[in-house]
Amino acid sequence: MAEERIGAPLNESQTYWGWTELFRTFQIALDPKKLVLAAAGIVVMWLGWLALSTAFYAARTKPVDADFQPAAYEARGLTVDEAKKRAAEDFVAAQARYQLIEDLAGPHGAFRVAPWHENRGPNPFQLATGQLRRPWTPGHSLDWLLTDQVPVLIEPLVKLLRPIVLLLSPRADGWNRIYLILITFWTLLVWGVFGGAITRLAAVQLAGKDRPGLSEAVRFVIARYVSYVSAPLVPLACVALIVLLCVLYGVIHLIPVVGDIADSIAWPFLVLLGFGQAVLLIGMVGYPLMYATISAEGSDTFDALSRSYNYVLQSPWNYIWYSIVAVIYGVVLVFFVGFMGSMVVYLTKWSVSQTPGTEYFASRRVDNLFIFAPTSFGWRDLLLSVEPGADSEARVAALQSNFYSWNYFSAAFVSLWITLIFLLVIGFAYSYYFTAFTQIYFLMRRKVDDVDLDEVYLEEDEPDEPHLPPVPPASAPPGGTTLPMVEAPTSPPVGGSPPA
């Protein structure tokens, strides 16, 4: 492949209002190709989580009191009172560990529930039109903003960091930690493809170049897939290595007297290792910059790591300011897209329900079509006209009491279409997230490295026709001598005399 770096000369002055470039991200994030990539990534990530959750939850058994009899502890040399106390403590700890895996991987676990059934707060359309009867006081608005909207906006980051944070939980045992590590690894594998393709599309468009095709972006990512996956994985591997070193030191700690002396001397060095872990984990907040680096520069893992950490550490206030602007702007956009998506499906349902006779035949009510609709963002409650605070499951049961077999058929297919629309709406948050951080990468690159915003790595396609091999020169005859060139004789004209 012929490679070329295209961009304007590095003579564009940096402007004080450079952060306003983030306002360009809305239209670019709304690109249908990015929405499809984001929706597909959400589904693929959930399928992997579902498989892991099902396997790990099935392998665990709920602890019972009979498994923690004091007699077993007395056999270890403990007194009766100590045995009873230790058995009770171990039983409580086992219950806590099991509760963690049930909360995450159980039938209603956080990593097992389908994305269209996750709790993402109230419906934007009902909230804006006052149907939820929620007061717009500063306290309620701030609570809604921090607990509902912002988590939806930064959902890709939340999905990655949540299992990492849970690894540090005292309730997590070895089995739970293996499960959480695999969840994290699968998340990186999935978004290495889909997140990388979104940032590649965004990088080329933000730089003002020709809009690339979806297949072209995917090919670009596949060629650098190892770099996309390993860039955020390397810091996590370094954290794991530090943990291993601390575990090896813990063997020394177990030795009486020797361990006490070692603790007194080596503890400051262990604190430095803990500081290194903290820096590595905090730096993971800028992990989307790693994808943006590879997409914009066509580089490798080392370049992605060095740029993402250097940009954040060398100019942290700029990075914080750009992130704040992106979050505030993104909250408005996510609410608007959620509002429009909800309004579209609601108006479609409302318009059809105005047909005379739909309310007189219980089996032909339009509400019947939405019993399997997504419950996330309150879409099913909106489409079933469930009153605030009412039991939506009771409403579904009441509708199903008048169902025929064909009602389930139509409800399943209509809800499938509604779910696809819902995934595109949720996918906008993912698309905006990766697009906004791609623009932040360009801004940080200009701030730190003085590189123009329109410089991006491009690849030129190879020519369709291969180059022909060069024609070798005529070889001399054997013997090393050349034959003289003799002109061909010319024939005399008709009726004339021969030449003298």
C-alpha positions in Angstrom: 0.0 0.0 0.0 1.3 3.4 -0.8 1.3 5.5 2.3 1.1 9.2 2.6 0.5 11.8 5.3 -1.8 14.6 4.2 -2.3 17.9 6.0 -1.8 21.6 6.0 1.6 23.1 6.9 2.2 23.7 10.6 1.7 27.4 10.5 -1.9 27.7 11.7 -2.0 29.8 14.8 -3.6 28.2 17.9 -6.8 30.0 18.8 -8.2 30.6 22.2 -11.5 29.3 21.1 -10.2 26.0 19.8 -12.6 24.1 22.1 -15.5 25.2 19.9 -14.3 22.6 17.4 -16.1 20.1 19.7 -19.4 21.5 18.4 -18.7 19.9 15.0 -19.0 16.4 16.5 -22.8 16.2 16.5 -23.3 15.9 12.8 -20.3 13.5 12.4 -21.5 11.3 15.3 -24.9 11.1 13.7 -23.5 9.4 10.7 -25.5 6.2 10.0 -22.4 4.1 9.6 -21.2 5.0 13.0 -24.6 4.4 14.5 -24.7 0.9 13.0 -21.1 0.2 14.2 -22.1 1.3 17.7 -25.3 -0.7 17.8 -23.5 -3.8 16.5 -20.8 -3.3 19.1 -23.3 -3.1 21.9 -25.0 -6.4 20.9 -21.7 -8.3 20.4 -20.4 -7.1 23.7 -23.6 -8.2 25.5 -23.5 -11.7 23.8 -20.0 -12.3 25.1 -21.0 -11.1 28.5 -24.1 -13.3 28.5 -22.0 -16.4 27.6 -19.4 -15.7 30.3 -22.1 -14.8 32.9 -24.1 -18.0 32.2 -21.0 -20.2 32.5 -19.6 -18.6 35.7 -22.9 -18.3 37.5 -23.8 -22.0 36.7 -20.4 -23.1 38.2 -21.1 -21.4 41.6 -23.4 -22.9 44.2 -25.1 -20.9 46.9 -23.4 -21.3 50.3 -25.5 -22.9 53.0 -25.0 -23.0 56.7 -24.4 -26.8 56.7 -21.1 -26.3 54.8 -19.6 -24.3 57.7 -19.9 -26.5 60.7 -17.9 -25.6 63.8 -16.7 -29.2 64.1 -14.6 -28.8 61.0 -12.8 -25.9 62.6 -12.4 -27.7 65.9 -10.5 -30.3 64.0 -8.0 -27.7 63.0 -7.2 -27.1 66.7 -9.5 -24.2 67.5 -11.5 -24.0 70.6 -15.3 -24.4 70.6 -15.9 -20.7 70.8 -13.2 -19.8 68.2 -14.6 -22.5 65.9 -18.1 -21.1 66.1 -16.9 -17.6 65.5 -14.7 -18.6 62.5 -17.5 -20.7 60.9 -19.9 -17.7 61.2 -17.4 -15.3 59.7 -16.5 -17.6 56.8 -20.2 -18.2 56.1 -20.9 -14.5 55.9 -17.9 -14.0 53.6 -19.0 -16.8 51.3 -22.5 -15.3 51.1 -20.9 -11.9 50.1 -18.8 -13.5 47.4 -21.8 -15.4 46.0 -24.0 -12.3 46.2 -21.4 -10.4 44.0 -21.5 -13.0 41.3 -25.3 -13.1 41.5 -25.5 -9.3 41.2 -23.3 -9.4 38.1 -23.9 -12.7 36.4 -27.2 -13.9 37.8 -30.5 -14.0 35.8 -31.0 -10.3 36.5 -27.3 -9.4 36.8 -25.7 -6.2 35.6 -23.5 -8.0 33.0 -26.2 -10.4 31.9 -29.2 -8.2 31.3 -29.9 -7.2 27.6 -28.9 -3.7 26.7 -32.5 -2.8 25.7 -33.6 -3.7 29.3 -30.9 -1.8 31.2 -32.0 0.9 33.6 -31.1 4.3 31.9 -33.4 6.6 33.8 -36.7 8.2 32.8 -37.9 8.5 29.2 -36.8 11.9 27.7 -40.1 12.4 25.8 -42.2 11.9 28.9 -39.8 13.9 31.0 -39.9 16.9 28.6 -43.7 16.8 28.2 -44.3 16.6 31.9 -46.0 13.1 31.7 -43.8 11.8 34.6 -44.9 14.7 36.9 -41.4 15.3 38.1 -40.6 18.8 39.3 -37.7 20.5 37.5 -36.1 21.8 40.7 -32.3 22.3 40.8 -32.0 19.3 43.2 -34.0 16.9 41.0 -32.3 18.2 37.8 -28.8 17.7 39.2 -29.7 14.2 40.4 -31.1 13.3 37.0 -28.0 14.7 35.3 -25.5 12.9 37.4 -27.2 9.6 37.9 -29.0 9.1 34.6 -27.7 11.2 31.7 -24.0 11.4 32.3 -23.6 7.6 32.8 -25.5 7.1 29.5 -23.2 9.5 27.7 -20.0 7.9 29.0 -21.4 4.3 28.9 -18.4 2.9 26.9 -16.0 4.1 29.7 -18.4 2.8 32.4 -18.6 -0.6 30.8 -14.8 -0.9 30.7 -13.9 0.5 34.1 -16.7 -1.1 36.2 -15.3 -4.7 36.2 -11.8 -3.2 36.8 -13.1 -1.4 39.9 -15.0 -4.5 41.1 -11.7 -6.4 40.9 -10.6 -4.3 43.9 -13.7 -5.2 45.9 -13.1 -7.2 49.1 -16.1 -9.4 48.1 -14.3 -10.6 45.0 -12.5 -14.0 45.3 -10.3 -15.7 42.8 -13.3 -17.1 40.8 -15.0 -13.7 40.7 -11.8 -12.0 39.6 -11.2 -14.4 36.7 -14.8 -13.7 35.6 -14.2 -9.9 35.8 -10.9 -10.2 34.0 -12.5 -12.1 31.1 -15.4 -9.5 31.0 -12.8 -6.7 30.7 -10.8 -8.6 28.0 -13.9 -9.3 26.0 -14.9 -5.6 26.2 -11.5 -4.6 24.8 -11.7 -7.2 22.0 -15.1 -5.9 20.9 -14.5 -2.2 21.0 -11.0 -2.6 19.5 -13.0 -3.4 16.3 -16.1 -1.2 16.6 -14.6 1.7 18.6 -11.6 1.7 16.3 -13.7 1.8 13.2 -15.8 4.7 14.6 -12.7 6.7 15.5 -11.2 6.0 12.1 -14.3 7.3 10.4 -14.4 10.3 12.7 -10.7 11.2 12.3 -10.9 11.3 8.5 -14.1 13.4 8.6 -12.9 15.8 11.3 -9.7 16.4 9.3 -11.9 17.5 6.3 -10.9 14.6 4.0 -13.2 12.6 1.8 -15.6 10.5 3.8 -14.3 6.9 3.9 -16.4 3.9 3.4 -17.4 1.5 6.1 -15.4 -1.4 4.6 -12.4 0.8 4.2 -12.5 1.8 7.9 -12.9 -1.9 9.0 -10.0 -3.0 6.9 -7.9 -0.2 8.4 -8.8 -1.4 11.9 -8.2 -5.1 11.2 -4.7 -4.3 9.8 -3.9 -2.7 13.2 -6.2 -4.8 15.4 -3.4 -5.9 17.7 -2.5 -2.3 18.4 -6.1 -1.3 19.1 -6.5 -4.1 21.6 -3.1 -4.0 23.3 -2.9 -0.3 23.8 -5.4 -0.2 26.7 -4.4 -3.7 27.7 -0.7 -2.9 28.4 -1.5 -0.6 31.4 -3.8 -3.2 32.9 -1.1 -5.8 32.4 1.4 -3.6 34.2 -1.0 -3.2 37.1 -1.3 -7.0 37.2 2.5 -7.4 37.2 2.8 -5.0 40.1 0.1 -7.1 41.9 2.2 -10.2 41.2 5.3 -8.6 42.7 3.3 -7.6 45.8 2.1 -11.2 46.1 5.6 -12.5 45.9 6.6 -10.0 48.6 3.7 -11.3 50.6 5.4 -14.7 50.9 8.2 -12.9 52.8 5.7 -11.1 54.9 4.3 -14.5 56.1 7.7 -15.4 57.7 7.7 -14.4 61.4 10.4 -11.9 62.4 11.8 -11.8 58.9 8.5 -10.5 57.5 8.3 -7.9 60.2 11.8 -6.6 59.5 11.1 -6.6 55.7 7.8 -4.7 56.3 9.6 -2.0 58.2 12.2 -1.5 55.5 10.4 -2.2 52.2 7.0 -0.6 52.9 7.9 2.7 51.2 8.8 0.9 48.1 5.5 -0.9 48.1 3.8 2.4 48.4 5.6 3.6 45.3 4.3 0.5 43.5 0.8 1.4 44.7 1.4 4.9 43.3 2.3 3.4 40.0 -0.8 1.4 39.9 -2.9 4.5 40.7 -1.3 6.5 37.9 -1.8 3.6 35.4 -5.5 3.2 36.3 -6.2 7.0 36.3 -4.5 7.3 33.0 -7.1 4.8 31.6 -9.6 7.6 31.7 -8.0 8.7 28.5 -8.1 5.3 26.9 -10.3 6.6 23.9 -7.3 8.8 23.0 -5.4 5.5 22.3 -7.9 4.5 19.7 -7.9 8.1 18.3 -4.1 8.0 18.1 -4.0 4.8 16.0 -6.9 6.0 13.8 -5.4 9.4 13.2 -1.7 8.5 12.9 -1.8 5.0 11.6 0.7 4.1 14.3 1.2 1.3 16.8 0.7 0.4 20.5 3.7 2.3 21.8 2.7 5.6 20.0 -0.9 5.2 21.3 0.3 4.7 24.9 2.8 7.5 24.9 0.6 10.1 23.3 -2.5 9.3 25.4 -0.6 9.5 28.7 1.7 12.4 27.7 -1.2 14.6 26.5 -3.1 14.0 29.7 -0.1 14.5 32.0 1.5 17.4 30.1 -1.6 19.5 29.7 -4.2 18.1 32.2 -6.2 21.3 32.5 -6.8 21.5 28.7 -7.8 17.8 28.7 -10.2 18.4 31.7 -11.7 21.5 30.0 -12.2 19.8 26.7 -13.8 16.8 28.5 -16.2 19.1 30.5 -17.3 20.8 27.3 -17.7 17.5 25.5 -19.8 16.1 28.4 -22.0 19.2 28.7 -22.6 19.3 25.0 -23.0 15.5 24.9 -25.7 15.5 27.6 -27.8 17.9 25.5 -27.3 15.8 22.4 -28.0 12.5 24.0 -31.2 13.9 25.5 -32.2 15.4 22.2 -31.6 12.1 20.3 -33.4 10.1 23.0 -36.3 12.6 22.9 -36.6 12.4 19.1 -36.3 8.6 19.0 -39.0 8.3 21.7 -41.2 10.8 20.0 -41.0 9.0 16.6 -42.0 5.7 18.0 -44.7 7.2 20.1 -46.2 9.3 17.3 -46.3 6.2 15.1 -48.2 4.2 17.7 -50.5 7.1 18.5 -51.3 7.8 14.8 -52.3 4.2 14.2 -54.3 4.0 17.4 -56.6 6.8 16.1 -58.1 4.3 13.7 -61.8 3.9 14.7 -62.5 0.5 16.3 -59.1 -0.3 17.7 -60.3 0.2 21.3 -63.5 -1.8 20.8 -61.7 -5.1 20.0 -59.3 -6.2 22.7 -57.2 -8.4 20.5 -56.7 -5.6 18.0 -55.5 -2.8 20.3 -52.3 -1.1 19.1 -50.8 -1.4 22.6 -50.7 -5.2 22.0 -47.8 -4.7 19.6 -45.4 -3.4 22.3 -45.5 -5.9 25.1 -41.9 -7.0 24.2 -40.7 -3.5 23.5 -37.4 -2.3 25.3 -37.9 -1.4 28.9 -34.8 0.8 29.0 -35.4 4.5 28.9 -39.0 3.7 29.7 -39.9 2.9 26.1 -42.3 0.1 26.9 -44.2 2.3 29.5 -44.4 5.1 27.0 -45.8 2.8 24.2 -48.2 1.0 26.6 -49.4 4.3 28.1 -48.5 3.1 31.6 -49.2 5.8 34.2 -46.3 7.0 36.4 -45.8 4.7 39.3 -48.2 2.0 37.9 -47.1 -1.6 37.5 -46.2 -2.1 33.9 -46.1 -5.9 34.3 -49.7 -5.8 35.3 -50.5 -3.9 32.2 -48.7 -6.5 30.0 -50.6 -9.3 31.7 -53.9 -7.6 31.1 -53.2 -7.2 27.4 -52.0 -10.8 27.1 -55.2 -12.1 28.6 -56.9 -11.3 25.3 -54.2 -12.5 23.0 -54.5 -15.0 20.2 -51.5 -16.8 18.7 -51.1 -14.3 15.9 -50.9 -11.4 18.4 -47.7 -12.9 19.7 -46.3 -13.1 16.2 -47.0 -9.5 15.4 -45.9 -8.3 18.8 -42.6 -10.1 18.5 -41.8 -8.6 15.0 -42.9 -5.1 15.8 -40.9 -5.1 19.0 -37.9 -6.3 17.0 -38.1 -3.2 14.8 -38.6 -1.0 17.9 -35.5 -2.6 19.5 -33.4 -2.0 16.4 -34.4 1.7 16.5 -33.7 1.8 20.2 -30.2 0.3 19.6 -29.5 3.1 17.1 -30.6 5.7 19.6 -28.4 4.2 22.3 -25.6 3.8 19.8 -25.5 7.5 19.3 -24.1 7.9 22.8 -21.3 5.5 21.9 -20.7 7.2 18.5 -20.6 10.6 20.1 -18.3 9.4 22.8 -15.6 8.0 20.4 -16.1 11.0 18.0 -15.8 13.6 20.7 -12.6 12.0 22.1 -11.2 11.9 18.5 -11.7 15.6 18.3 -10.2 16.0 21.8 -7.2 14.1 20.6 -6.7 16.5 17.6 -7.0 19.5 20.0 -4.5 18.0 22.5 -2.2 17.1 19.7 -2.2 20.8 18.5 -1.7 22.0 22.0 1.2 19.7 22.9 2.8 18.9 19.5 1.8 22.0 17.4 0.2 19.8 14.7 -2.7 21.2 12.7 -6.2 19.7 13.1 -6.5 18.7 9.5 -3.4 16.4 9.5 -4.4 12.8 9.3 -2.8 9.5 8.1 -4.3 8.3 4.8 -3.7 5.3 2.7 -3.8 5.3 -1.1 -5.1 2.3 -2.9 -2.8 0.4 -5.1 -3.3 0.7 -8.9 -5.7 -1.9 -10.4 -3.2 -3.0 -13.1 0.1 -4.4 -11.9 3.3 -2.9 -13.3 4.8 -4.9 -16.2 8.3 -6.2 -15.7 11.0 -4.3 -17.6 11.9 -5.6 -21.0 15.4 -7.0 -21.1 17.8 -5.6 -23.8 18.5 -7.6 -26.9 21.3 -10.0 -26.3 24.3 -10.2 -28.7 24.8 -13.2 -31.0 27.1 -16.0 -29.9 30.8 -15.4 -30.5 30.9 -11.8 -29.4 30.8 -10.2 -32.9 28.1 -8.1 -34.3 26.6 -8.5 -37.8 26.8 -5.5 -40.2 23.5 -3.8 -41.0 22.8 -4.0 -44.8 20.1 -2.0 -46.5 17.6 -3.8 -48.5 18.0 -3.4 -52.3 15.5 -1.2 -54.1 13.9 -2.5 -57.3 14.1 -0.2 -60.4 11.0 1.5 -61.7 8.9 -0.2 -64.3 10.2 0.5 -67.8 13.3 2.3 -66.7 17.0 1.5 -66.8 18.8 0.0 -63.9 20.9 2.4 -61.8 24.5 2.9 -62.7 
